[in-house]
């Protein structure tokens, strides 16, 4: 395996904006997206704030150019993936050996939940077309077909590190000479299954989440999609790429099904491995987009891993989940786009709602938006259930 992998462009849809530009305005104006449920019907609608994409399925379907009865997960995916490709200026995707590596955790479960409600009330009701796209891979295949991608299509589902692992897999395929370009990232829609599941784990906050704050009590769920376009050295020569994916690593401390090890062993190993691949010292990282969910366990373990790797000089760090909520399988993709764009534009994102530094760690997140910073290397962390920890490093050169 040899050669570089470049970020040629990116696209995002989230609860703070329907495209990357709108998201940047929300960051700059300090407008997190937490609201009560509007589009998902749940008994918890007034209990837990979420970060929904501000549009119904009919509007999203029109924007995506897809049928409205397809899953919301697929609609979000199409919108972000198309923005990512169009941002590159590479023209017709059919002229390249192209791949689509997309992550998600819920598949088309949003439509399955609607089907089951009607079916359980009356078994003669409910359309089977609402369940045929239930499986995670079906979402990826729908979008790949509309995009016209034929060379390689894969689905990654490794909990909250899924989107970051999609970039890693796509990068390996380019470095192995199997593909020229890969649209890689993730998508997830809010479902009753995820809302109820995280409520059962007792890690949802009833207030806007406060990552890396001593008063944190949990996360806010979000939804959306984010993709970058990975390209080879040869393709990168045709355009002005945003940056280079210089390092990545996945590690697993196998501590618990849903919790990171208290000292953040897997987190540390993922960050250390990404740095090793990039050939960088920890002191060369200029900004970290933290996984930063707002739960007691995650922020403590991630913070201790950051301390272990970067002490005594800590780079600016923040969690963009304080704006978008935790978008699960989409988070690694969305945050990869934010990180790559941060490098291109010199942006450091704010950590919303922060008031009190955590007792366990000797640093605090950044609380103000700034641009025109001299950033050379940016790290993005994605740590998931089952100890699945991934880190990405983006570099200017």
Buried (B, 14 or more C-beta within 10 A) or exposed (E): EEEBBBBBBBBBBBBBBBBBEBBBEBBBEEEBBBBEBEBBEBEBEEEBBBBBBBBEBEBBBEBBEBEBEBBBBBBBBBBBBBBBBEBBEBEEBEEBBBBBBBBBBBBBBBBBBBBBEBBEEEEEEBEEEBBBBBBBBBBBBBBBEBBEBBBBBBBBBBBBBBBBBBBBBBBBBBBEEEBBBBBBBBBBBBBBBBBBBBBEBEBBBEBBBBBBBBEBBBBBBBBBBBBBBBBBBEBBEEBEBBBBBBBBBBBBBEBEEBBBBEBBBBBBBBBBBBBEBBEBEBEBBBBBBBBBBBBBBBBBBBBBBBBBBBEEEBBBBBBBBBBBBBBBBBBBBBBBBBBBBBBBEBBBBBBBBBEEBBEEBEBBBBBEBEEEBEBBBBBBBBBBBBBBBBBBBBBBE
